[in-house]
Amino acid sequence: MKKKIIYLVSVLVINFIGFVILSPETFNLCSNNCFTNSVTFGVGQPIFFGMAPITLIFIIFLFIKDENKIDKLCKLFLYYIFISIIIITIMPLSCNALDPICITKSTVAVFLGVLFLVVSLVKIIRK
């Protein structure tokens, strides 16, 4: 149980850091626009919105009794983090008006977070 709480707290801390980077004015860290848009929307928004589905999975972890299953899902999480960092890094921050399909960092972060949520739920239910 202690390991599960540590996992959940670490995910919540990362999610909170993303929220602080996304809106530092909320916490009186600076006046308006202390971060550039590339930091706010390139780092803060993908972290905050990408970690929301992962937070749900780690809350579900609290109710799973099988430690082996949790360890396997944590390994899947490490692969997910590594791959998603690479994919999000190469995505553009914004798109031109002439682009037929606009896929930005935040869109990919949300998609990858939801994909991790679905894959994890399938793995939890199947076994």
Residue frames as qw, qx, qy, qz and C-alpha x, y, z in Angstrom:
[[0.000, 0.886, 0.464, 0.000, 0.00, 0.00, 0.00],
 [0.331, -0.756, 0.094, 0.557, 2.89, 2.35, 0.77],
 [0.384, -0.089, 0.597, 0.698, 4.32, 1.87, -2.73],
 [0.169, 0.642, 0.670, 0.332, 0.93, 2.69, -4.29],
 [0.159, -0.925, -0.255, 0.232, 0.66, 5.92, -2.32],
 [0.393, -0.534, 0.338, 0.667, 4.18, 6.93, -3.37],
 [0.323, 0.243, 0.684, 0.608, 3.26, 6.34, -7.04],
 [0.025, 0.809, 0.566, 0.160, 0.07, 8.38, -6.70],
 [0.283, -0.860, -0.069, 0.419, 1.77, 11.25, -4.86],
 [0.411, -0.307, 0.466, 0.721, 4.56, 11.42, -7.47],
 [0.221, 0.459, 0.675, 0.535, 2.03, 11.60, -10.32],
 [0.121, -0.895, -0.428, 0.033, 0.05, 14.28, -8.48],
 [0.384, -0.688, 0.126, 0.602, 3.22, 16.31, -7.90],
 [0.343, -0.003, 0.591, 0.730, 4.11, 16.15, -11.62],
 [0.065, 0.685, 0.649, 0.324, 0.54, 17.16, -12.48],
 [0.261, -0.884, -0.248, 0.298, 0.74, 20.07, -10.03],
 [0.408, -0.437, 0.326, 0.732, 4.06, 21.22, -11.53],
 [0.247, 0.326, 0.664, 0.626, 2.43, 21.23, -14.96],
 [0.090, -0.843, -0.521, -0.097, -0.41, 23.35, -13.61],
 [0.369, -0.764, -0.021, 0.529, 2.01, 25.81, -11.99],
 [0.347, -0.177, 0.499, 0.774, 3.91, 26.19, -15.27],
 [0.137, 0.540, 0.702, 0.444, 0.63, 26.54, -17.16],
 [0.156, -0.840, -0.263, -0.448, -0.70, 29.37, -14.95],
 [0.538, -0.023, -0.464, 0.703, 1.95, 30.83, -12.62],
 [0.147, -0.407, 0.032, -0.901, -0.19, 33.92, -11.98],
 [0.713, -0.464, -0.413, -0.327, -2.61, 31.76, -9.99],
 [0.799, -0.372, -0.316, 0.351, 0.08, 31.12, -7.40],
 [0.112, -0.991, 0.059, 0.038, 1.40, 34.72, -7.43],
 [0.814, -0.161, 0.221, 0.513, 4.75, 33.56, -8.76],
 [0.298, -0.086, 0.282, 0.908, 4.91, 36.51, -11.13],
 [0.385, 0.493, 0.153, -0.765, 2.81, 39.15, -12.80],
 [0.809, 0.473, 0.260, -0.232, 1.26, 38.44, -16.17],
 [0.799, 0.582, -0.132, 0.073, 3.30, 36.64, -18.83],
 [0.379, -0.758, 0.525, 0.072, 6.41, 35.78, -16.84],
 [0.604, -0.081, 0.741, 0.283, 6.81, 32.64, -18.94],
 [0.233, 0.317, -0.511, -0.764, 6.88, 32.78, -22.69],
 [0.820, 0.161, 0.003, -0.548, 4.18, 30.98, -24.63],
 [0.657, 0.353, -0.665, -0.051, 6.66, 28.28, -25.60],
 [0.089, 0.193, -0.846, 0.489, 7.20, 27.39, -21.94],
 [0.506, 0.051, 0.441, -0.739, 3.56, 27.74, -20.91],
 [0.828, 0.301, 0.037, -0.472, 2.00, 25.92, -23.82],
 [0.627, 0.488, -0.606, -0.049, 5.00, 23.84, -24.84],
 [0.279, 0.211, -0.846, 0.401, 5.77, 22.43, -21.41],
 [0.278, -0.022, 0.596, -0.753, 3.03, 23.23, -18.90],
 [0.711, 0.168, -0.023, -0.682, 0.00, 22.36, -21.00],
 [0.711, 0.213, -0.649, -0.170, 1.26, 18.94, -22.20],
 [0.203, 0.143, -0.842, 0.478, 2.33, 17.98, -18.67],
 [0.379, 0.036, 0.480, -0.790, -0.94, 19.07, -17.07],
 [0.760, 0.224, -0.043, -0.609, -3.35, 17.64, -19.64],
 [0.632, 0.322, -0.698, -0.098, -1.24, 14.57, -20.40],
 [0.142, 0.178, -0.855, 0.466, -0.99, 13.55, -16.77],
 [0.571, -0.105, 0.226, -0.782, -4.72, 13.77, -16.02],
 [0.891, 0.040, -0.311, -0.329, -5.58, 10.30, -17.43],
 [0.574, 0.254, -0.697, 0.347, -2.48, 8.86, -15.78],
 [0.204, -0.271, 0.542, -0.768, -3.66, 10.23, -12.45],
 [0.806, -0.070, -0.012, -0.587, -6.89, 8.27, -12.89],
 [0.828, 0.170, -0.533, 0.019, -4.95, 5.05, -13.46],
 [0.324, 0.266, -0.685, 0.596, -2.87, 5.60, -10.33],
 [0.504, -0.216, 0.340, -0.764, -6.04, 6.20, -8.32],
 [0.908, 0.038, -0.238, -0.342, -7.33, 2.86, -9.65],
 [0.543, 0.350, -0.697, 0.311, -4.00, 1.34, -8.50],
 [0.248, -0.364, 0.574, -0.690, -5.06, 1.97, -4.90],
 [0.795, -0.040, 0.253, -0.550, -7.85, -0.60, -5.27],
 [0.816, 0.330, -0.467, -0.089, -5.80, -3.34, -6.98],
 [0.780, -0.556, 0.274, -0.086, -4.57, -6.01, -4.60],
 [0.933, 0.148, 0.135, 0.298, -2.14, -7.79, -6.97],
 [0.292, -0.808, 0.272, 0.433, 1.32, -6.19, -6.57],
 [0.548, -0.042, 0.654, 0.520, 2.63, -8.07, -9.63],
 [0.335, 0.717, 0.544, 0.278, 0.04, -6.41, -11.84],
 [0.110, -0.977, -0.053, 0.176, 0.96, -3.00, -10.45],
 [0.478, -0.537, 0.472, 0.510, 4.65, -3.59, -11.15],
 [0.492, 0.279, 0.666, 0.486, 3.85, -4.53, -14.76],
 [0.165, 0.890, 0.397, 0.150, 1.72, -1.42, -15.19],
 [0.293, -0.882, 0.147, 0.339, 4.50, 0.71, -13.73],
 [0.519, -0.196, 0.594, 0.583, 6.93, -0.73, -16.28],
 [0.338, 0.624, 0.599, 0.372, 4.38, 0.13, -18.98],
 [0.096, -0.969, -0.186, 0.133, 4.22, 3.63, -17.49],
 [0.437, -0.621, 0.364, 0.540, 8.01, 4.04, -17.77],
 [0.442, 0.174, 0.665, 0.577, 7.90, 3.03, -21.44],
 [0.142, 0.835, 0.510, 0.150, 4.99, 5.41, -21.95],
 [0.237, -0.903, 0.011, 0.358, 6.87, 8.33, -20.39],
 [0.459, -0.366, 0.524, 0.617, 9.98, 7.70, -22.50],
 [0.339, 0.369, 0.699, 0.510, 8.07, 7.37, -25.78],
 [0.039, 0.888, 0.456, 0.041, 5.72, 10.26, -25.08],
 [0.307, -0.779, 0.125, 0.532, 8.61, 12.62, -24.23],
 [0.383, -0.133, 0.618, 0.673, 10.19, 11.84, -27.59],
 [0.197, 0.569, 0.699, 0.385, 6.93, 12.25, -29.52],
 [0.109, -0.921, -0.338, 0.162, 5.86, 15.43, -27.73],
 [0.398, -0.600, 0.237, 0.652, 9.31, 16.96, -28.22],
 [0.302, 0.001, 0.630, 0.716, 9.17, 16.65, -32.00],
 [0.128, 0.724, 0.664, 0.135, 5.62, 18.03, -32.30],
 [0.186, 0.437, 0.072, 0.877, 5.13, 21.70, -33.18],
 [0.046, -0.248, -0.549, 0.797, 3.92, 24.22, -30.61],
 [0.443, 0.570, 0.302, -0.622, 1.38, 25.72, -33.00],
 [0.554, 0.299, 0.678, 0.379, 0.28, 25.33, -36.61],
 [0.008, 0.121, -0.310, -0.943, -0.11, 27.60, -39.60],
 [0.564, 0.356, 0.303, -0.680, -3.55, 28.48, -40.86],
 [0.583, 0.463, -0.480, -0.464, -2.69, 26.66, -44.08],
 [0.036, -0.233, 0.967, -0.093, -2.01, 23.32, -42.44],
 [0.593, -0.181, -0.552, -0.557, -4.78, 20.85, -43.29],
 [0.784, -0.442, -0.435, 0.026, -4.33, 18.97, -40.02],
 [0.019, -0.739, 0.388, -0.551, -3.12, 20.75, -36.89],
 [0.869, -0.333, -0.346, 0.120, -1.51, 18.43, -34.36],
 [0.015, 0.806, -0.361, 0.470, 0.22, 20.30, -31.55],
 [0.240, 0.283, -0.812, 0.450, 2.10, 19.27, -28.42],
 [0.415, -0.074, 0.546, -0.724, -0.96, 19.54, -26.19],
 [0.817, 0.177, -0.162, -0.524, -3.13, 17.53, -28.60],
 [0.671, 0.286, -0.682, 0.064, -0.56, 14.74, -28.70],
 [0.012, 0.257, -0.752, 0.607, -0.12, 14.82, -24.91],
 [0.640, 0.002, 0.332, -0.693, -3.86, 14.40, -24.35],
 [0.838, 0.260, -0.347, -0.331, -4.07, 11.65, -26.98],
 [0.506, 0.317, -0.762, 0.251, -1.13, 9.74, -25.49],
 [0.224, -0.203, 0.657, -0.691, -2.54, 10.12, -21.97],
 [0.777, 0.093, 0.144, -0.605, -5.92, 8.74, -23.04],
 [0.762, 0.334, -0.541, -0.126, -4.19, 5.95, -24.98],
 [0.214, 0.299, -0.815, 0.448, -2.25, 4.99, -21.84],
 [0.500, -0.079, 0.473, -0.721, -5.49, 5.07, -19.84],
 [0.851, 0.201, -0.132, -0.466, -7.26, 2.75, -22.29],
 [0.646, 0.350, -0.673, 0.084, -4.32, 0.32, -22.57],
 [0.003, 0.274, -0.763, 0.585, -3.95, 0.20, -18.79],
 [0.654, -0.008, 0.331, -0.681, -7.65, -0.40, -18.23],
 [0.849, 0.259, -0.363, -0.285, -7.60, -3.22, -20.80],
 [0.463, 0.336, -0.763, 0.302, -4.59, -4.79, -19.05],
 [0.263, -0.199, 0.644, -0.690, -6.28, -4.47, -15.65],
 [0.769, 0.093, 0.149, -0.614, -9.56, -5.98, -16.83],
 [0.768, 0.342, -0.504, -0.198, -8.04, -8.81, -18.90],
 [0.528, 0.236, -0.754, 0.312, -5.85, -10.31, -16.21]]
